[in-house]
C-alpha cells in the first residue's frame, strides 16, 4: 500500500497528479516486493492452488516483471481483483501493475488515466451454453437470460449485439468468475458471456466440460494486456519492454533451456542486446543489462508461457490463433530491441 501522505495527495490533487509524482520503480525496490493485481481466480490465467501458490498466463507476467526489477520472480504480493475493483486498486496505488485479462479501450486509457503497455492476448467475447439447450448460434439467444460480469466491457458489447440483432435478453449480473460459474451451473442463466479465453478456462473446471459448448460467434475485439497508472513513464517502459522481451525471445528462438548458452553471446546483435551480452539497454530504463534475461528465465518465452498455462496440451486447450507470432500468421510482434 502507498503511504497515508500519498493517499492524502490523491484526495487533494487527484489520481493522475499523484501518480505522476511517484516513482514506482523506487517504491517497488524499496519495498522489495511487487504488488501485482490479478484475477480473483481464473484457471490458466491467474489462480492460486491449494497451497496458495499462484500460477497462470497473467501471473507469469507478474513474475517476469518481478524478476526483471527485483532479481527474484517470487518477490510478489498477488492482489486478487474483480472486474469492478481492478482499476481502482491500480489508481489508488494498492497495486503497482495489473495483469488480469483486461481490455485496452479508449475510455479506460483516457478517462481512467491508465496506460496499457501492450497486448499479451488478442481475444474476443463469446457465449457458452449447455449442449442440451440445443442452441448452435448466438443469434438463437433471443429472450435468453445471460450471466455477465459487472464493471466490464462485456456488458456494453452484450447490449450492443442484441440491439443490433433486434433481440431481447435478461442480464444476470455477477461479480466474478466464481459467482458466474455457480449461477450458470445452477441454471440461473441460459448462457454465460465473457472473453472466449475465459469461457474455455471456466469450462475446463466443470465436472463434465463436454456437456457445454462455446458458440461460434465472436462479437467483439478484446485486446488484453498489462496495465499501469499514467504519469510514470519509466515504470510503463519497464513493464512494456518486459512483455516485449518475452515475445521477442520466442521469435529469436530463446527458450528456458538454451537461455544460459545464448546469453554468453551469439552472432545475432539483436539477441545479444536482448540478453545483455552487448550494449546495456537496461540502463535506459533504470535496470541492469541482465533484466530481460531474468524476465525470460522466470517462466520461459511468450510461447512457453502460453503452452504451459493455456495451450492445446492443457485442459483449457487454446490454440495460438491470433496470438501466434507475426511471422506465423498471428499478431504477436515485439518492437525491435535497438
C-alpha angles and dihedrals in degrees: 000000000000120000122271089250090058092047090051088052089056092057094047105035102025132248098281096051093047093048091049091057093050127091104212093185091055091047093050094046093046091048093044091218134085113224104213124184113221140166120289085242129323112161113236094016105051129339139130122240125224090282094051094254111146121222137164147098094287093039088059088061090056090050093049092053092046090051092048095047105030102023091238125083091203096061094097137118107207112213114196112221133183128217088266100044104037099087094040089053089054096044093049093051095246088126132030095213139001121229102172119121091275123165120235109230138164095247095047092053098040104028100035091036095232130146119222102202096200145311120284095171130026106210143159137207119263143165133247125199138170110272089229090064087076094223118142101172138039087232087071093062097089109141093013128139110237129196111223133170118244121233093034139109084242092080094056094043090051093051092046093049095051092044091050091052094041093241132139126224140168115232119218106203118221130180102213145356094271092056091043091053092049094049095044095049090046090057096247089134135028094220140019120216130195137110111326090239089054091051091053091048092049094046090053089065095054119106090233107023092170089068090069131066132201108220118235099241119101106193103185149023111253112182102186124197151138117294135206134176119272118248101053106083094173092058092044089053092050094053093040095051093043087059091047091048090060092048094044091048091060092048092050093046096249110151137172088259100053099030096102094048095047092046089067088072138279139198090262110091092195091055091045091052090049094052096039102246089116128039121346109259091162091066089066091063099037098266135103125263095263097057095107093046090056091047091054092044090056094073109341129261124320093272093049091050091048095049095043095052112025108001131121093276092058128078088255090059103196118171117219094246110149088002093068118108116281091249091054099053099277138101101245105121126160121211108246118269098230 
